[in-house]
Amino acid sequence: MTLVILSREDGEGSQQDTPSLMRPFAPLRVTVAAAVLLSLACHRETVPTFKAEPMQFARRVTAEGVLKAVKATPLSAPMNVPQSLRIASIADDGMLVKKDDVVVTFDPSDFQKDLLDGNVDKSTVGNKVSSTVTLASVTRTNLKRDAHQAQDELVAAKQFKFDDAEIFSRYQRIESEIDQTLAGDKKEHAENVLGVRDTLSKADRDLLTIEEKKAGLKIRNAQQGLHSLELLAPYDGILVLQRDWRGDIPRVGNSVWPGQTLGEIPDLQAMKAEVFVLEADAAGLAVGQKATVQLESNPLVAYSGKISQVDKLARPRFRGVPVQYFGVTVALDRTDPAVMKPGARVRAMLEIENRSNVFSIPRQALFEKEGKKLVYRKRGERFEPVPVEIATSSPGRVVVTKGINRGDDLALRDPTAVEQSER
């Protein structure tokens, strides 16, 4: 707004030179100008600030899981059975069992069939052995007779040899010599065949011995299987069936391998919590950190504990869901057997970090410019950039270890952006 002052050429001002209609409005013009300037000053955008003060900083993550017993006796399929077993009956999951109660029984059909086949094979091998021995004995007797006869013929040929040229003709002498040679060859052949037949007979008996051992092994395995068809409870307790990677428990008709764990009977006097932490929240997880566990069935009671184990690798928790989790085991300081049961769902609060007397500022007060972390500290009416070093952070706050002091007013918005918007 412009204020116009009228003057006379001779320098002497006169109220008569000002039009009479304008004089009453002069004070109003000054008031309007002051109001406009005040309004512009009031509408100037301000930058919110945060006063830096040392405080407590804690980073905690939540995790869900189940309770498990620290000590438990596993119930596994028999190890002395060389083939798979089929479950014929199994006790219910969570059932109270007494010592020597039958927990699992297996189908005996396969073992009964193997036992019958083994006995048949053993009987067949026995018949083959008898037949082989008899045949070998008859063959040996015949070959010995042939060799003895050839020996007699050789002796006779040598005894009645026609070698006198004055008495016997040339034809008789040649025929006698041929008979002697033939008798010797027949004897040698009979002896050689006898040796070969002995070797073959021994090989046949060795093969039959192997078949007999196989039949005996089949019978022994079948008998062991028939004597291992029941799993008994080692002591009183609760039966907890083992779940597979799909979350299913063993059922009637399932095939299991020797040594496969089917369940366990836990010791309810000492419990632990197995929980799962999202991979994105697992930074800094370590053994020895404090934890608080609550039962979903009784969330008003909290049980303290410490992390005793952390998985080395993250893995999916559910089939078909690519989200990765780290398995964490929490050792509880105390166990309440009255309310704590294996498999009960729990929620745990894991205290990953807890620092005292540190500068914990809101995340929006930290900026990054040209690859450097900095804050804007207020100095008078302006803000100056200050490089800082950070240690750790949570979703909403950041711990600053260097660069700020107690009482600093830090901008919660980028003041340079505010100035540019005002221009």
C-alpha positions in Angstrom: 0.0 0.0 0.0 1.4 3.5 -0.9 0.9 6.6 1.2 0.7 9.8 -1.0 1.7 13.2 0.5 0.7 16.3 -1.4 2.9 19.5 -1.1 3.0 22.9 -2.6 5.7 24.1 -4.9 6.8 26.8 -2.3 7.4 24.1 0.3 4.7 25.2 2.7 2.2 22.5 3.4 -1.5 23.4 3.8 -4.4 21.3 4.8 -6.3 23.2 2.2 -4.2 21.4 -0.5 -5.6 18.0 0.6 -9.1 17.3 -0.7 -11.6 17.4 2.0 -13.1 14.0 1.1 -9.7 12.2 1.6 -8.8 13.4 5.0 -11.1 11.2 7.1 -9.7 8.0 5.4 -5.9 8.5 6.0 -5.8 6.6 9.4 -7.7 3.7 7.9 -5.1 3.2 5.1 -2.3 2.8 7.7 -4.4 0.3 9.7 -5.1 -1.9 6.7 -1.4 -2.0 5.7 -0.4 -3.1 9.2 -3.0 -5.8 9.2 -1.8 -7.2 5.8 1.8 -7.4 7.0 0.8 -9.1 10.3 -1.3 -11.6 8.3 1.6 -12.5 6.1 3.9 -13.0 9.1 1.3 -15.2 10.8 0.8 -17.5 7.8 4.5 -18.2 7.3 5.1 -21.9 7.6 6.9 -23.1 10.8 9.1 -26.2 11.2 8.2 -28.5 14.2 11.1 -29.4 16.4 12.1 -32.1 18.9 14.2 -31.4 22.0 17.0 -33.9 22.4 17.3 -35.4 25.9 19.0 -38.6 27.1 16.4 -41.3 27.7 15.9 -45.1 27.8 15.8 -46.9 24.5 14.5 -50.4 24.1 13.9 -52.5 21.0 11.5 -55.4 21.4 9.9 -57.9 18.9 7.0 -60.1 19.3 6.9 -63.8 18.3 4.4 -66.6 18.4 5.0 -70.3 19.0 4.2 -73.3 21.3 5.4 -74.8 24.6 7.6 -77.8 24.6 9.1 -79.9 27.4 12.8 -79.5 28.1 13.1 -83.3 28.6 11.0 -85.9 26.8 11.3 -89.6 26.1 10.9 -90.2 22.3 8.7 -93.1 21.0 10.3 -94.4 17.8 9.6 -97.3 15.5 11.8 -100.4 16.2 15.3 -100.2 14.8 15.8 -104.0 14.4 13.3 -104.2 11.6 14.8 -103.9 8.1 11.6 -102.7 6.4 8.8 -100.2 6.7 6.0 -100.7 9.2 2.3 -100.0 8.8 0.5 -98.5 11.8 -2.5 -100.7 12.9 -3.5 -98.6 15.9 -2.2 -95.5 17.8 -3.3 -93.7 20.9 -4.8 -90.2 20.7 -2.7 -87.2 20.8 -2.6 -85.7 24.3 -3.8 -88.9 25.9 -2.8 -89.8 29.5 -0.9 -93.1 29.5 0.4 -95.3 32.2 3.7 -97.2 32.3 3.7 -100.2 29.9 0.5 -99.1 28.2 0.4 -100.0 24.5 0.8 -96.8 22.5 1.3 -98.0 19.0 0.7 -101.4 17.3 1.9 -102.3 13.8 0.3 -104.5 11.1 1.8 -108.1 11.2 0.6 -109.1 7.7 3.9 -108.4 5.9 5.9 -110.2 8.6 3.6 -113.2 8.5 3.9 -113.4 4.8 7.7 -113.1 4.9 7.9 -115.8 7.6 5.8 -118.2 5.4 7.9 -117.4 2.3 11.1 -117.9 4.3 10.0 -121.3 5.5 9.0 -122.3 2.0 12.4 -121.1 0.6 14.2 -123.0 3.4 12.3 -126.2 2.6 13.0 -125.8 -1.1 16.7 -125.2 -0.5 16.8 -128.3 1.7 15.3 -130.4 -1.1 17.7 -128.9 -3.6 20.7 -129.7 -1.3 19.5 -133.3 -0.9 19.1 -133.7 -4.7 22.5 -132.1 -5.4 24.2 -134.3 -2.9 22.6 -137.5 -4.3 23.3 -136.5 -7.9 26.9 -135.7 -7.1 27.3 -139.0 -5.3 25.9 -141.0 -8.2 28.0 -139.1 -10.7 31.1 -139.7 -8.7 30.4 -143.4 -8.4 29.9 -143.7 -12.1 33.0 -141.8 -12.9 35.1 -143.8 -10.5 33.8 -147.0 -12.1 34.7 -145.7 -15.5 38.2 -144.7 -14.3 38.6 -148.2 -12.7 37.5 -149.9 -15.8 39.8 -147.8 -17.9 42.7 -148.8 -15.6 41.8 -152.5 -16.0 41.8 -152.1 -19.8 45.2 -150.3 -19.6 46.7 -153.1 -17.5 45.3 -155.7 -19.9 46.6 -153.8 -22.9 50.1 -153.6 -21.4 50.0 -157.3 -20.3 48.8 -158.7 -23.6 50.8 -156.3 -25.8 51.4 -157.7 -29.4 54.9 -156.3 -30.1 56.7 -159.4 -31.4 57.1 -158.9 -35.1 58.0 -162.5 -35.7 54.7 -163.7 -34.2 52.2 -161.0 -34.8 51.4 -159.2 -38.0 51.9 -155.4 -38.4 48.2 -154.9 -38.2 48.0 -156.7 -34.9 50.9 -154.8 -33.4 49.4 -151.4 -34.4 45.9 -152.4 -33.0 47.5 -153.4 -29.7 49.3 -150.1 -29.5 46.1 -148.2 -30.2 44.2 -150.2 -27.5 46.9 -149.4 -25.0 46.8 -145.6 -25.8 43.0 -145.6 -25.8 42.8 -147.2 -22.4 45.2 -144.7 -21.0 43.2 -141.8 -22.5 40.0 -143.2 -21.1 41.5 -143.4 -17.6 42.8 -139.8 -17.8 39.5 -138.5 -19.1 37.5 -140.3 -16.3 39.8 -138.9 -13.7 39.6 -135.3 -15.1 35.8 -135.5 -15.4 35.7 -136.7 -11.8 37.6 -133.6 -10.7 35.5 -131.3 -12.7 32.3 -132.8 -11.4 33.6 -132.5 -7.8 34.3 -128.8 -8.4 30.8 -128.2 -9.9 29.1 -130.1 -7.1 31.0 -128.0 -4.5 29.9 -124.8 -6.3 26.3 -126.0 -6.4 26.4 -126.7 -2.7 27.9 -123.2 -2.0 25.1 -121.6 -4.0 22.5 -123.6 -2.1 24.2 -122.5 1.2 23.7 -118.9 0.2 20.1 -119.4 -0.6 19.7 -121.2 2.7 21.2 -118.3 4.5 18.9 -115.9 2.7 15.9 -118.0 3.7 17.1 -118.0 7.3 17.7 -114.2 7.3 14.1 -113.7 6.0 12.8 -115.9 8.7 14.8 -114.1 11.4 13.7 -110.7 10.2 10.1 -111.8 10.1 10.3 -113.2 13.6 12.0 -109.9 14.9 9.2 -107.9 13.2 6.5 -110.1 14.8 8.1 -109.6 18.2 8.3 -105.7 17.7 4.7 -105.0 16.8 4.0 -102.9 20.0 5.4 -99.7 21.4 4.9 -99.4 25.2 4.9 -96.2 27.4 8.1 -96.1 29.4 6.4 -94.2 32.3 3.3 -92.3 33.2 2.7 -89.1 31.3 1.0 -87.4 28.4 1.4 -88.7 24.9 2.5 -86.0 22.4 2.5 -87.2 18.8 5.1 -86.0 16.4 3.9 -83.7 13.6 5.4 -83.8 10.1 6.3 -80.8 8.0 2.7 -80.5 6.9 1.5 -80.4 10.6 -0.1 -83.9 10.4 0.2 -86.5 13.1 0.8 -90.2 12.5 -2.5 -92.0 11.7 -3.6 -95.6 11.2 -2.4 -96.9 7.8 0.6 -94.7 7.6 3.9 -96.4 6.8 6.9 -95.5 9.0 10.6 -96.4 8.7 12.7 -98.1 11.4 13.8 -95.5 14.0 11.3 -92.9 12.9 10.0 -90.8 15.9 6.2 -91.1 16.3 5.8 -89.1 19.5 7.2 -88.4 22.9 6.2 -88.5 26.6 7.4 -85.2 28.0 8.5 -84.3 31.5 6.0 -81.6 32.6 8.2 -80.3 35.4 10.4 -78.2 33.0 9.0 -76.4 29.9 10.5 -74.2 27.2 8.9 -72.0 24.5 9.7 -72.4 20.8 8.7 -69.3 18.9 9.3 -67.9 15.4 10.6 -64.4 14.6 10.1 -62.7 11.3 13.3 -62.5 9.3 12.9 -58.7 9.0 12.7 -58.4 12.8 15.5 -60.8 13.7 18.5 -58.4 13.5 20.4 -58.5 16.7 18.8 -61.7 18.1 21.3 -63.5 20.4 21.5 -66.1 23.1 21.1 -64.7 26.6 18.7 -61.9 25.8 15.7 -61.5 28.1 12.2 -62.6 27.0 8.7 -62.6 28.4 6.2 -65.3 27.5 2.4 -65.3 27.9 0.0 -68.2 27.3 -2.8 -67.4 24.9 -5.1 -69.3 27.3 -4.0 -67.0 30.2 -2.5 -63.8 28.9 -2.7 -62.0 32.2 0.3 -64.0 33.6 3.8 -63.4 32.2 6.7 -65.8 32.6 10.2 -64.4 32.3 13.0 -66.3 30.6 16.1 -66.0 28.4 16.9 -66.9 24.8 18.8 -70.2 24.8 19.0 -71.0 21.1 18.6 -69.1 17.8 18.4 -70.9 14.4 21.3 -70.2 12.1 19.1 -70.0 8.9 15.7 -68.6 8.3 13.1 -71.0 6.9 9.4 -70.9 5.9 7.0 -71.8 8.7 4.1 -72.8 6.5 4.1 -74.8 3.3 3.4 -72.6 0.3 4.0 -69.3 2.2 7.4 -67.8 1.3 7.7 -65.7 4.5 10.9 -66.6 6.4 11.2 -67.0 10.1 14.0 -67.7 12.6 13.3 -70.3 15.2 14.0 -69.1 18.8 14.0 -71.2 21.9 13.2 -69.5 25.2 14.2 -71.1 28.5 11.7 -70.2 31.1 12.7 -69.2 34.7 9.8 -71.2 36.1 7.2 -73.7 35.0 3.6 -74.1 36.2 2.6 -77.7 35.4 -1.0 -76.9 36.3 -1.5 -74.6 33.3 1.5 -75.3 31.0 1.0 -78.2 28.6 3.1 -79.2 25.6 1.7 -77.7 22.4 0.0 -74.7 24.1 0.2 -71.6 22.0 2.3 -68.7 23.4 3.2 -65.1 22.6 6.7 -64.0 23.5 8.2 -60.5 23.8 11.9 -60.6 23.1 14.1 -57.8 24.4 16.7 -57.4 21.7 18.2 -54.2 22.9 17.9 -52.0 26.0 20.1 -48.9 26.4 19.9 -46.2 29.1 20.9 -42.5 28.9 21.1 -42.4 25.1 19.8 -39.8 22.6 16.8 -41.5 21.0 15.3 -39.2 18.3 12.2 -39.7 16.1 13.1 -41.3 12.8 11.6 -38.3 10.9 14.3 -36.1 12.5 17.1 -38.0 10.7 17.8 -37.1 7.1 20.2 -38.3 4.5 21.9 -35.9 2.1 24.7 -37.0 -0.4 25.1 -40.3 1.4 25.6 -38.7 4.9 23.3 -39.0 7.9 22.5 -35.6 9.4 20.0 -33.6 11.5 19.0 -30.0 11.4 19.7 -28.2 14.6 18.0 -24.8 15.4 20.2 -21.8 15.9 18.2 -18.7 16.5 15.7 -18.4 13.7 17.5 -20.7 11.3 18.5 -24.4 11.1 22.0 -25.7 10.5 22.8 -29.2 9.2 24.8 -31.4 11.6 26.4 -34.8 10.6 25.6 -37.5 13.1 26.4 -41.2 13.7 23.8 -43.7 14.6 24.0 -47.0 16.4 20.7 -48.8 16.2 17.1 -48.1 15.4 13.5 -49.3 15.8 10.6 -48.7 13.5 10.0 -45.3 15.1 13.2 -44.1 16.7 16.9 -43.9 16.0 19.8 -43.9 18.6 22.4 -41.2 17.8 25.8 -41.7 19.3 27.6 -38.6 18.0 26.6 -35.2 16.7 23.9 -33.8 19.1 23.9 -32.5 22.6 21.3 -32.2 25.4 18.7 -29.6 24.7 19.3 -29.3 21.0 16.1 -28.5 19.0 16.0 -30.8 16.0 13.8 -30.2 13.0 11.2 -32.9 12.3 10.8 -31.7 8.8 13.4 -30.7 6.2 13.8 -26.9 6.6 15.4 -26.5 3.2 12.2 -28.0 1.6 10.1 -25.6 3.7 12.1 -22.6 2.5 11.8 -23.7 -1.1 8.1 -24.1 -0.8 7.8 -20.5 0.6 9.6 -19.1 -2.3 
